[in-house]
């Protein structure tokens, strides 16, 4: 049994997280991902901290199911090899800063004559036009501009805060992987390739608008941001830890009052319907917290669950790995990297009944499959040796 994208080939020119994570998802689903890297350096995250056997955890976790080739794209011979790779591929993905691929001669217009049916994907921070195009972009920058830091702060008049994980990078990756498969489906129907462009800012605005931009939805009517985000309950402390409790419906609110033995809250006019509970969010949370402090996580989890109230313990990253729900669902996989040693990784989230996604190969060493990939283009051993000797392809051994 093979993955749903088996038979498709993707040329991956991306670095860091957003691009590599997107292409790794396609690789999990069966696509052949050829990672084109810079000779002698490779993807930046190869050099980041938390390494074992010369492999960083970040590189391992975003580059499995890929083959690595190194090329000097500043030289005509390197560009010609990329054109040949693209001609034999279905998708090319790049996340250079706008203008760089055009200067290198590997932009969409340069590649298209060699690969008419190619899906060419350009990922960037802010898009291809506007006053921020020139900026180097990393996740915190997009968190700031997109409004996410303001949302995380809790209200427009409170101090903005970053989310302590790279949300824009990963949202962009998920958006890109879906867009690529949609473009491939369109090509199956029309026979035409196309240029897909995606910015991190675009991906974040789409992501946030579905739930966090209610106050900006109706033109001419402003809703205070604290009220607009108040539908989410907070993390609560208990006598021995922390837990999350979320009450959305009237039935859940009634269940909460029973679990906490506070029937008088049902008669309180501040909490008589979802809109009023949102408007009186701070009072509601303070009352709930005052009760949860009186007993343990286990006690309240049992009581709340019995009443149909959404609740869960707050787990640390290490506790997550051993949690019964995670173990029962087999969400964390263990394996052996040939160089880095024993590793654990999250499985591919989507489970395909007929064409399962799998981890077929571990993240590659820099340029590990250079000779293999060049041979697939029809180059002989002497030609590959000459390219290596000239510094156009492969690593120096």
Secondary structure, 3 states (H helix, E strand, C coil): CCCCCCCCEEEECCCCCHHHHHHHHHHHCCCEEEEEEECCCCCHHHHCCCEECCEEHHHHCCCCCEEEEEECCCCHHHHHHHHHHHHCCCEEEECCCCCHHHHHCCCHHHHHCCCCCCEEEEEECCCCCCCCCCCCCCHHHHHHHHCHHHHHHCCCCCCCCCCCCCHHHHHHHHHHHHHHHHHHHHHHHHCCCEEEEEEHHHHHHHHHHCCCCHHHCCCCCCCCHHHHCCCCCCEEECCCCEEEEECCCHHHHHHHHHHCCCHHHHHCHHHCCHHHHHHCHHHHHHHHHHHHCCCCHHHHHHHHHHCCCEEEECCCHHHHHHCHHHHHHCCEEEEEECCCEEEEEECCCCCCCCCCCCCCCCCCCCCCCHHHHHHHCCCCHHHHHHHHHCCCECCCC
